[in-house]
Amino acid sequence: MAFNDLLQQVGGVGRFQQIQVTLVVLPLLLMASHNTLQNFTAAIPTHHCRPPADANLSKDGELEAWLPRDRQGQPESCLLFTIPQQGPPFPNGTGATEPCTNGWIYDNGTFPSTIVTEWDLVCSNRALRQLAQSLYMVGVLLGAMVFGYLADRLGRRKLLILNYLQTAVSGTCAAFAPNFPVYCAFRLLSGMSLAGISLNCMTLNVEWMPIHTRACVGTLTGYVYSLGQFLLAGVALAVPHWRHLQLLVSVPFFAFFIYSWFFIESARWYSSSGRLDLTLRALQRVAWINGKREEGTKLSMEVLRASLQKELTMGKGQASALELLRCPALRHLFFCLSTLWFATSFAYYGLVMDLQGFGVSIYLIQVIFGAVDLPAKLVGFLVINSLGRRPAQMASLLLAGICILVNGVVPQDQSIVRTSLAVLGKGCLAASFNCIFLYTGELYPTVIRQTGMGMGSTMARVGSIVSPLVGMTAELYPSVPLFIYGAVPVAASAVTALLPETLGQPLPDTVHDMESRRGKPRRQEQEQRKKMVPLQAAARENVL
C-alpha cells in the first residue's frame, strides 16, 4: 500500500493533478445534458388532430367543429369527429369520432421543433418517445459493462480517448438523423460512450490523488455534473430546435477528444498490470510537471519493486469480471453495491424524467432540480469527510425514500408541497450518486476497480430502464409509482450497514488488501476484548 507515499513524493496535489482533474471533469458538464436531453428534445407540445384536407378552416368555428372536447372542455388530442358538428363555437358534440388520420397540429409556441412533432410520436405512437430514452439507457448499460471491463484491460486513458470520439460522432449524427430508427441507434451509441466517460473520469482522477483529497475530487465531479443541469436549462431555452440543441451538446466532444491525448495514464493501473517501466515513466513525468524533478530522478525500477512488491506479486490475474462472483469477498461487495446503484438510479430517474408532469415551466423545474444539488452535495461532502462514506450513503438513500413516500400521500392539488418534496428527494439522490461513485472506487481493489465500477453502473442503468415502466402504474392509481420509487431506496439503505467504512483508508490494490481491511476491524475488536478480560478480572478482585 505504498503507492500513496509515491504520490506524495512526486508532489501530492500539484500542478499536474490540478490540470488533469480539471480537464477530465470538464466533459461532465455536457454529460448531464445528454442524460436528460429528451426532457427538451422530446417534449410534447399541446396538439390536436388535423381536420381533413377539404375542411374549410378559414371559416370561423370550422376548426372547433371538428374537435371533440374532454371533461375540462379542452380539445381531445387523439380524436376527431367524422363530420363537423353544428352548434356553438366550442361544441361538446356527441357525434362519431375516429383516430387522427391526417396528422396533428402542434402548438409551437414553447417547443418549435422536437422529435415528437417531427415524427408524430403522440397518441398511438406515444410509447416510441419513451423507447428512445430507454434505448439510450440500454446504451449506457452496455457501455458500463463493456468499457468498464476494457478499462481494466487497456487502461483508463485509451478508453477516455475512444469514448470522447464516439460521443462526438454519434451525437452529431443523431442531430442529422433522417428518421426515428436512425436517431435511436445513434442515441444508443452515445449512451454507451457516455457511460465509459463517467466511469473512467472518476477512476482516473481518484487513482492520481492522495488519500485525503479523494472525497474532494468526488464532490467536485458531482458539482460539475450539477452545473451541467443549469447549463442544459439555459442552452435549451436559447436553442429550442431539437436538432440544433442535439448538435450543440455533441460537437464540443471533438475538442475533448483532441486534448485527451495529453492525459497521463494512471500509474497505479500500470503497476497493477505489472508494467513497472511505464509506472516509472508516468511518475517521473508527474514529478517534472509538479516541479519535483529531483524527487523524480530518485525513483528507479529498484525503488518501485521494493515499494510495490506486494502489488506486483499478488495483483496479477485478478482482472476477470468472473472474479466478482467467484471470490467471496468480491461477491459480497458486488451484491451490496449493485443494490445501492440500482436503488439510487431507479428513484432518481423516476423523478427527473417527468418534468412536464409538475405543471410548471419545464425550464424552471430543470433549474430548481439543478440548484438543489448544490447544498445537497455540500452537506454530503461534509458528512463523507467527517462521519464517513457509509453514514452518508445510508442517510441520503433513507431521506430520499422518505420524501418520495410522503409525496405519495400528499393530495394532488397541493402542487407546491409535492414539488418541494420531489426537489428535496432529488437532492438526496444526487448526494447518494456522489457518494456511491466515490465509495465504489474505494471499496474495489485496483486490479478490478473499473470492472466493479462498470458493473455497478450497469445496475444503475437497469434501474433507469425499469423506472419508466413503473411510471406506467400511475394508470392504476396516481400515487403507485411514488410508493414504489420511495420504498426501494428505503430498503436499499439497510444494505449499507453490510459494507466496510473507507474513510482515511488507502485504496486497496489487490483482493488480499481488501480482505485485510475487512478483517482489520474484527481483529481490533478481538484484541480489545482480550485486553478487557484481565481488566474485568482485576475489577472483580478489587470489589471482592
Secondary structure as the mmCIF struct_conf table of DSSP 4:
data_model
#
loop_
_struct_conf.conf_type_id
_struct_conf.id
_struct_conf.beg_label_comp_id
_struct_conf.beg_label_asym_id
_struct_conf.beg_label_seq_id
_struct_conf.end_label_comp_id
_struct_conf.end_label_asym_id
_struct_conf.end_label_seq_id
HELX_RH_AL_P HELX_RH_AL_P1 PHE A 3 GLN A 9
TURN_TY1_P TURN_TY1_P1 VAL A 10 GLY A 11
BEND BEND1 GLY A 12 VAL A 13
HELX_RH_AL_P HELX_RH_AL_P2 ARG A 15 VAL A 25
TURN_TY1_P TURN_TY1_P2 LEU A 26 PRO A 27
HELX_RH_AL_P HELX_RH_AL_P3 LEU A 28 ASN A 35
TURN_TY1_P TURN_TY1_P3 THR A 36 LEU A 37
HELX_RH_AL_P HELX_RH_AL_P4 GLN A 38 THR A 41
TURN_TY1_P TURN_TY1_P4 ALA A 42 ALA A 42
STRN STRN1 HIS A 47 CYS A 49
HELX_LH_PP_P HELX_LH_PP_P1 ARG A 50 PRO A 52
TURN_TY1_P TURN_TY1_P5 ALA A 53 ASP A 54
TURN_TY1_P TURN_TY1_P6 LEU A 57 SER A 58
BEND BEND2 LYS A 59 LYS A 59
TURN_TY1_P TURN_TY1_P7 ASP A 60 GLY A 61
HELX_RH_AL_P HELX_RH_AL_P5 GLU A 62 TRP A 66
STRN STRN2 ARG A 69 ARG A 69
TURN_TY1_P TURN_TY1_P8 ARG A 71 GLN A 72
BEND BEND3 GLY A 73 GLY A 73
HELX_LH_PP_P HELX_LH_PP_P2 GLN A 74 GLN A 74
STRN STRN3 PRO A 75 PRO A 75
HELX_LH_PP_P HELX_LH_PP_P3 GLU A 76 GLU A 76
BEND BEND4 SER A 77 CYS A 78
STRN STRN4 LEU A 79 PHE A 81
BEND BEND5 THR A 82 ILE A 83
HELX_LH_PP_P HELX_LH_PP_P4 PRO A 84 GLN A 86
BEND BEND6 GLY A 87 PHE A 90
BEND BEND7 GLY A 95 GLY A 95
STRN STRN5 THR A 97 PRO A 99
BEND BEND8 THR A 101 ASN A 102
STRN STRN6 TRP A 104 TYR A 106
TURN_TY1_P TURN_TY1_P9 ASN A 108 THR A 110
BEND BEND9 PRO A 112 PRO A 112
HELX_RH_AL_P HELX_RH_AL_P6 ILE A 115 TRP A 119
TURN_TY1_P TURN_TY1_P10 ASP A 120 ASP A 120
BEND BEND10 VAL A 122 VAL A 122
HELX_RH_3T_P HELX_RH_3T_P1 CYS A 123 ASN A 125
HELX_RH_AL_P HELX_RH_AL_P7 ARG A 126 LEU A 154
HELX_RH_AL_P HELX_RH_AL_P8 ARG A 156 ALA A 175
TURN_TY1_P TURN_TY1_P11 PHE A 176 PHE A 176
BEND BEND11 PRO A 178 ASN A 179
HELX_RH_AL_P HELX_RH_AL_P9 PHE A 180 GLU A 207
TURN_TY1_P TURN_TY1_P12 TRP A 208 TRP A 208
BEND BEND12 MET A 209 MET A 209
HELX_RH_3T_P HELX_RH_3T_P2 ILE A 211 THR A 213
HELX_RH_AL_P HELX_RH_AL_P10 ARG A 214 ALA A 238
BEND BEND13 HIS A 241 HIS A 241
HELX_RH_AL_P HELX_RH_AL_P11 TRP A 242 LEU A 248
TURN_TY1_P TURN_TY1_P13 VAL A 249 VAL A 251
HELX_RH_AL_P HELX_RH_AL_P12 PRO A 252 TYR A 259
HELX_RH_3T_P HELX_RH_3T_P3 SER A 260 PHE A 262
HELX_LH_PP_P HELX_LH_PP_P5 PHE A 263 SER A 266
HELX_RH_AL_P HELX_RH_AL_P13 ALA A 267 SER A 272
TURN_TY1_P TURN_TY1_P14 SER A 273 GLY A 274
HELX_RH_AL_P HELX_RH_AL_P14 LEU A 276 ILE A 289
TURN_TY1_P TURN_TY1_P15 ASN A 290 GLY A 291
HELX_RH_AL_P HELX_RH_AL_P15 ARG A 293 LYS A 298
HELX_RH_AL_P HELX_RH_AL_P16 MET A 301 SER A 307
TURN_TY1_P TURN_TY1_P16 LEU A 308 LEU A 308
HELX_RH_AL_P HELX_RH_AL_P17 GLN A 309 MET A 314
BEND BEND14 GLY A 315 GLY A 315
TURN_TY1_P TURN_TY1_P17 LYS A 316 GLY A 317
TURN_TY1_P TURN_TY1_P18 ALA A 321 LEU A 322
HELX_RH_AL_P HELX_RH_AL_P18 GLU A 323 ARG A 326
BEND BEND15 CYS A 327 CYS A 327
HELX_RH_AL_P HELX_RH_AL_P19 PRO A 328 VAL A 352
TURN_TY1_P TURN_TY1_P19 MET A 353 MET A 353
HELX_RH_3T_P HELX_RH_3T_P4 LEU A 355 PHE A 358
BEND BEND16 GLY A 359 VAL A 360
HELX_RH_AL_P HELX_RH_AL_P20 ILE A 362 ALA A 371
TURN_TY1_P TURN_TY1_P20 VAL A 372 VAL A 372
HELX_RH_AL_P HELX_RH_AL_P21 ASP A 373 SER A 386
TURN_TY1_P TURN_TY1_P21 LEU A 387 LEU A 387
HELX_RH_AL_P HELX_RH_AL_P22 ARG A 389 VAL A 409
BEND BEND17 VAL A 410 VAL A 410
TURN_TY1_P TURN_TY1_P22 GLN A 412 ASP A 413
HELX_RH_AL_P HELX_RH_AL_P23 SER A 415 LEU A 443
BEND BEND18 TYR A 444 TYR A 444
HELX_RH_3T_P HELX_RH_3T_P5 THR A 446 ILE A 448
HELX_RH_AL_P HELX_RH_AL_P24 ARG A 449 GLY A 471
HELX_RH_3T_P HELX_RH_3T_P6 MET A 472 GLU A 475
TURN_TY1_P TURN_TY1_P23 LEU A 476 LEU A 476
TURN_TY1_P TURN_TY1_P24 PRO A 478 SER A 479
HELX_RH_AL_P HELX_RH_AL_P25 VAL A 480 SER A 493
HELX_RH_3T_P HELX_RH_3T_P7 ALA A 494 LEU A 498
BEND BEND19 LEU A 499 LEU A 499
HELX_LH_PP_P HELX_LH_PP_P6 PRO A 500 GLU A 501
TURN_TY1_P TURN_TY1_P25 LEU A 503 GLY A 504
HELX_LH_PP_P HELX_LH_PP_P7 GLN A 505 PRO A 508
BEND BEND20 THR A 510 THR A 510
HELX_RH_AL_P HELX_RH_AL_P26 VAL A 511 VAL A 543
#
